[in-house]
Amino acid sequence: MGEQGPLAPGEAWRAVAACFLTTFALLSRHRIRLPKEHVGLRLGFADGTGARVYRETRLGSGLAKDPCTLVVTFRLRLVRGPAHALFRRESLLNTPLFVGFPGFTSKLWLTHDERDRYRGVYEWDGPRRAERYARSLWRVLALVSVPGSIRYAVVPGMRRDDVLAGPRPVGGPEPEAAAWWRTAVGT
């Protein structure tokens, strides 16, 4: 995993703009799906928190040729109590900010956890592509997130559903730094 931080502003915003345009082409060809199979699933994490899947977005089969899992977390500024439900409904409008990035295959959208953190759990085609997306997204999230709350983890060679299946040694960040994204059994 590379440096945790955003891409340079110009590079990040150009990537987001290109993603936005690609998304509309994908929408016009009906390539974007919102399957329900994972909706309602509760995921527990090694840091003792948990959250439910409230939406899934998939492009095509949702399976990558060079799979990796990407987990992104952030805390929204000014979103408390009932505003969380409003954010979850509104968040569908954020789809053009990720679905058109090269390598995107699928995303699970998670509700806020006990620490008010949101997570997105993605399957991505290629770890470098996942990292580029995460570092571009950082610029967008920084506009609405609590400073210092944005983090991501890229787990090369692992499909999203394999990471969700439970804890076991996998590549990626060091174990002590991985508790926020690593799934846990029995939660």
N, C-alpha and C positions, 0 to 999 in steps of 0.2 A: 504494500500500500504506500502510495506516495505522500507528499506533503498534504496536510489537512488545511486547506484554505482555498479561496476562490481563484479562478483564472483572472488574468488581467481584465479590467472592465471591458475594453473594446472587443477582445476575443470572446469573452463570455456572452456579451449582448449580441454579437453577430451569430454565435451558435444558437442562442435562444430564438432569434429572429428566423434563422433557417429552419429550426425545428417547427416553429409556428406555421410557416408556409408549407412544409412537408405534411404536417398534420391535416391541413385542409384537403390536400390531395388524397390522403388515406381515408378521410371521412367521405369524400366523394365516391371512392371505390368500395365503401362499406367494409373496410378492413379492420376497423376497431370494434372490439366486442366488450361487453360488460357481463361476463358469466357470473353465476350466483353460487357456484359450488363451494367456495371458501367463505362466503359472506356469513357472518355470525360466529365463525371460528374464533376461539379465544387463544391467543398466543401468550405464553409466559416467557419471561426473560431471566437470565442468570442473575440480574441485579435485584430480583424480587418483585419487579413490576410486571404488569400484563395489560393487554389491550385486545379489543375485538376487531376483526376485519369488518369494515363497513362497505367496502366496494372492491371489486377486482376489475382491472383493465387489462385486456390482452390484445396483442397484435398477431394476426394469423394464428398459428398453432400455439403460440406462447412458449415455444421451446427454442433454445439457442443451440447453434452448432458448436460454439466455443463457450460453454455456459460458465457463468459466474453469478453469484448472488451479491446484490448491493442492498445495504440497509442504510437509510438516511433518517436522521432524527433532528427535531427542532422544537422549540417552544415558541408559540405565538405570543406576541405582545397584545395586551388588552383583551384577550379572549378568556373569559371566565364564566362559570356556571352555564346558564342557558345558551350563551353565545357559542359554545362548543357544537351544539346541534345545528345552529345556523351555519357555522363554518363547514361542517360535514356536508350539508346540502349544497352550499356554494362551491365547494372544492371541485365538483365535477367540471366547473368552468376552467379549472387549472390544467385540464388534460392536454391542451395544445402546448403546454410548457415542457412536456416530456415525451409524449408518444411519437413524435417525429424525429427524435434524436437517433442517430445511427446506432444500431445494436439493441434498441429497446425491444423486449419481447412480452413482458408482463409485469404488473404491479399489484400488490395487495396494499390497500389503504387501511391503516389502523387508527382506531379512536385514540384519544389522548389517554395516557396512563396515569397512575397515581401521582406522578410528578408533573402533570400537564404537558408531557412530551408527546408529540405525534411521531409516528414512524411510517415510512414507506418501505416495503420489502419487495425487491425487484428481482426478476431474472433478466440478465443482460447477456448479449452476445459479444463476448470479449471484455476482459478486465480493463484494458486501456480505454475502451469506449465508455465503460461504466464510470471510470474515474473522471473522464472528461465531462460527462454529463453531471456528475455530482459537483464538480468544481464550477461548472457553469450555473447550475441550479442555485448554488450558494449565493450568487449575486441577487437572484430573485428572492430567495428566502430571507436574506439580510434586510430587505425592505420591511418585512412584517414580523421578524423573529426577535426574541430576546438576544441581545449581544452575547456571544460566547456559547450559545445553545446549539449551534449547527454542528453536526458531526456526521461522518459516514464511514462505512466499512465495506470493502470489496473482498469477497471470498472467491478467489479463482478456482475453476474446476468443479464447482459445486452448483447443482441446480437449486433453485429456490426451495422446491418441495423437499429436497434432501436436507437442507439446513433446517427447515421447519420440523422435520421428523424428530429432532431431538438433539441433545448435546452429544458431541463426540469430537475428538480432535480433528480440526480442519485448519486449512491455511488461513491467513489473514492476520489481524492484529494480535498482539500478545494476549494470552488468556486474561490477565488481570485488567487489561484495558478493554476486553471484549464483553464484559457483563451486560452492558446496555443493549447489545444487538444479538448476543448468542441466546438461542432458545433454550428453555429448561423444561424438563419433564415434570408432569404432575401439577401444572398450574392451569 
